[in-house]
Amino acid sequence: MSTRVQTPVIRIRPLATFTLAAVGSLVLISSHARAESILPLRSEEEATLLLGVDSARTSVVTMVAMPASATPPRADRPLRRLIGTAVVLNPHRLLTTASMAIPGGSFSVLLGEGIKREVRVRGVDRQSNIALFTIDGPALQPLRLASPQSVAVGSWVAVIANVSVTRPQITLGQVVGRGERVDFPYSGDIVEIEASEYPGASGGAVLNEAGEWVAIVVGRAGPAPARTPPSPVAEPDDSDRKPNDLLIALPVDQLQRIAGDLEQYGSVRRAFLGIQMRRGILADSLGVLVEGIVPKSPADHAGLKPGDRILAFEGTVIHSGDEITSLVRSLKPGDEIEMTISRGSEIFPLHTTLDAAVRAPAPPPVDRGPELERLKRSRQQLEEETKKVETRIKELEGSSGR
């Protein structure tokens, strides 16, 4: 029975290549015959994941960004372009990395079979490395969303990227961490995935074991650290293989929040409390000392004062200003929060509603064209009147000189 290869898949532990057959079977090919390991997924999970991967191919597309050029292209100097992966969020919106949103550039997606469609930037957030693009015309097929809680540490995921239009690259990876990273500017929830290194992973879609979309890859954190204790999954003795990458991905709940702000405001609105802080002088003191309050800020409206000490924020005991900053950044404007405050001998709660650190863009300027034309006509009339007056003055001067 012959099979037709559809999509190459790279497994990370151990390194191997999967082939998706037309009949939906899974074939394991290893460069070492003695590497007899088992994919740590049940057979029904394998089938579900394969079906999800196969159906997701039309929802993970190639994006091309062309930078603006002041000079026309030459035959000996081809135009430089940026190629990446975009994920269909809904029938007329795509998500990709912010690095693809070149200022002043032109953008398109390649959908296979020679189909090329223009797209436009809707909004960009450099902090999370996410950009939202809009596409007109026939609707695209979005990915099937999953609950972000379905990506637990230790679970297996498929990372799908597409920088070659016709053959999406697929890597099987494992979630090794969730939470914030101090070396990444985004302060929300981040998923760390150990996966094999290959080009074009940034912008790729992450599917869970049920074949549902759970995250987008937004960067790399370098080689994955050695596991302690070692993984129970058997591995081949392959000393010359390349180390795995540690991919950074944002889960779908974070993506939907970012996309919603980009859709409405063109930028991401982040929460703002409005306090200046420093840690307590005593090493064993709890809380953070408030040194200043921004006027008309949420902290000011709540009644917080310089000299107060914040002991807890939303039920979390506070030891440093960085902890409060991190907690505020994890929330959104409009969220109501509670702080436990120490003032003198009193300890009491304070409530307030967070504001936006980045305001909505100013409304577009009013069209001044009609007013400008009216002023030009008035100036022309004044110039004509001035000429008439000067002519009359010369006439009068001439007649009085006779």
Secondary structure, DSSP 4 states (H G I P E B T S, - for coil): -------EEEEETTEEEEEE-TT--EEEE-SSTT-----SS-HHHHHHHHHHHHHHGGGEEEEEEE---SS--BTTBPPP-EEEEEEEEETTEEEE-GGG--TT-EEEEE-STT-EEEEEEEEEETTTTEEEEEE-SSPP-PPPB--GGG--TT-EEEEEE-SSSSS-EEEEEEEEEEE--TTSS--S-EEEEEE---TT-TT-EEE-TTS-EEEEEEEEEEEPPPPSSPPSS-----TTSPPPEEEEEEEHHHHHHHHHHHHHHSS---EE--EEEEE-SSTT--SEEEEEE-TTSHHHHHT--TT-EEEEETTEE--SHHHHHHHHHTS-TT-EEEEEEEETTEEEEEEEE-EESSPPPPPPPP--HHHHHHHHHHHHHHHHHHHHHHHHHHHHHHHHT-
